[in-house]
Amino acid sequence: MYREYLKQRIGSLIYITGTLIRGFSTQTFTEKKFGLTPDQYVILSLLIENEEIIYQRQLAEIMFKDRANISRIIDIMQKNGLIEKVPDSHGRKIFKLVVTEKGRKLKDKVFPTDIDLRNDITKGITEDELAVTFNTLEKMNLNIRDKVKLQI
């Protein structure tokens, strides 16, 4: 019965799937005692993989999180020695975010688990099906992104 209900409500299905993925990721990170949340891992990955220094505001936009939430995550990561805030030459209150050696090592340690999680989540789904899913979700994202008002 609930499956028929969800077939007609794409938003509900996306929300439930996202909640399950987040819970599965958090549970796995906790079981493996990484001392890192999935959001913190995403931030480390973004900072490392983009090679350019990313500002806190850019992270908030990419992750679609409000300023208070992203500030809290960054503060925790800084206290744990995973990243550093480096003053920017353009303003007193603007900081670049730099991953420390400890943060790089932790990202490398978590990476195989990240791959395993992605494989578990996408098991039985073809590359073509994934491409269509990504394309569809991106279109939906673009349709509503500007309609949501967050303090980013």
FENBELWO-V148970 format. One record per residue. N is the residue number from 0. RES is the residue in one letter. PSI is psi as a letter, one per 20 degrees, with the letter a starting at -180 (none if undefined). Layout:
BEGIN
n=N res=RES psi=PSI
n=N res=RES psi=PSI
END
This chain:
BEGIN
n=0 res=M psi=g
n=1 res=Y psi=h
n=2 res=R psi=h
n=3 res=E psi=g
n=4 res=Y psi=g
n=5 res=L psi=h
n=6 res=K psi=h
n=7 res=Q psi=i
n=8 res=R psi=n
n=9 res=I psi=h
n=10 res=G psi=g
n=11 res=S psi=g
n=12 res=L psi=g
n=13 res=I psi=g
n=14 res=Y psi=g
n=15 res=I psi=g
n=16 res=T psi=g
n=17 res=G psi=g
n=18 res=T psi=g
n=19 res=L psi=g
n=20 res=I psi=g
n=21 res=R psi=g
n=22 res=G psi=g
n=23 res=F psi=g
n=24 res=S psi=g
n=25 res=T psi=g
n=26 res=Q psi=g
n=27 res=T psi=g
n=28 res=F psi=h
n=29 res=T psi=g
n=30 res=E psi=h
n=31 res=K psi=i
n=32 res=K psi=l
n=33 res=F psi=h
n=34 res=G psi=k
n=35 res=L psi=q
n=36 res=T psi=r
n=37 res=P psi=h
n=38 res=D psi=g
n=39 res=Q psi=h
n=40 res=Y psi=g
n=41 res=V psi=g
n=42 res=I psi=g
n=43 res=L psi=g
n=44 res=S psi=g
n=45 res=L psi=g
n=46 res=L psi=g
n=47 res=I psi=g
n=48 res=E psi=h
n=49 res=N psi=i
n=50 res=E psi=h
n=51 res=E psi=q
n=52 res=I psi=p
n=53 res=I psi=p
n=54 res=Y psi=q
n=55 res=Q psi=g
n=56 res=R psi=h
n=57 res=Q psi=g
n=58 res=L psi=g
n=59 res=A psi=g
n=60 res=E psi=g
n=61 res=I psi=g
n=62 res=M psi=i
n=63 res=F psi=l
n=64 res=K psi=q
n=65 res=D psi=r
n=66 res=R psi=g
n=67 res=A psi=g
n=68 res=N psi=g
n=69 res=I psi=h
n=70 res=S psi=g
n=71 res=R psi=g
n=72 res=I psi=g
n=73 res=I psi=g
n=74 res=D psi=g
n=75 res=I psi=g
n=76 res=M psi=h
n=77 res=Q psi=g
n=78 res=K psi=h
n=79 res=N psi=j
n=80 res=G psi=k
n=81 res=L psi=h
n=82 res=I psi=r
n=83 res=E psi=q
n=84 res=K psi=p
n=85 res=V psi=p
n=86 res=P psi=p
n=87 res=D psi=q
n=88 res=S psi=i
n=89 res=H psi=i
n=90 res=G psi=q
n=91 res=R psi=h
n=92 res=K psi=j
n=93 res=I psi=p
n=94 res=F psi=p
n=95 res=K psi=q
n=96 res=L psi=p
n=97 res=V psi=p
n=98 res=V psi=p
n=99 res=T psi=r
n=100 res=E psi=h
n=101 res=K psi=g
n=102 res=G psi=g
n=103 res=R psi=g
n=104 res=K psi=g
n=105 res=L psi=g
n=106 res=K psi=g
n=107 res=D psi=h
n=108 res=K psi=h
n=109 res=V psi=h
n=110 res=F psi=g
n=111 res=P psi=h
n=112 res=T psi=h
n=113 res=D psi=g
n=114 res=I psi=g
n=115 res=D psi=g
n=116 res=L psi=g
n=117 res=R psi=g
n=118 res=N psi=g
n=119 res=D psi=g
n=120 res=I psi=h
n=121 res=T psi=j
n=122 res=K psi=p
n=123 res=G psi=j
n=124 res=I psi=p
n=125 res=T psi=r
n=126 res=E psi=g
n=127 res=D psi=g
n=128 res=E psi=g
n=129 res=L psi=g
n=130 res=A psi=g
n=131 res=V psi=g
n=132 res=T psi=g
n=133 res=F psi=g
n=134 res=N psi=g
n=135 res=T psi=g
n=136 res=L psi=h
n=137 res=E psi=g
n=138 res=K psi=g
n=139 res=M psi=g
n=140 res=N psi=g
n=141 res=L psi=h
n=142 res=N psi=h
n=143 res=I psi=i
n=144 res=R psi=g
n=145 res=D psi=i
n=146 res=K psi=i
n=147 res=V psi=p
n=148 res=K psi=o
n=149 res=L psi=q
n=150 res=Q psi=n
n=151 res=I psi=none
END
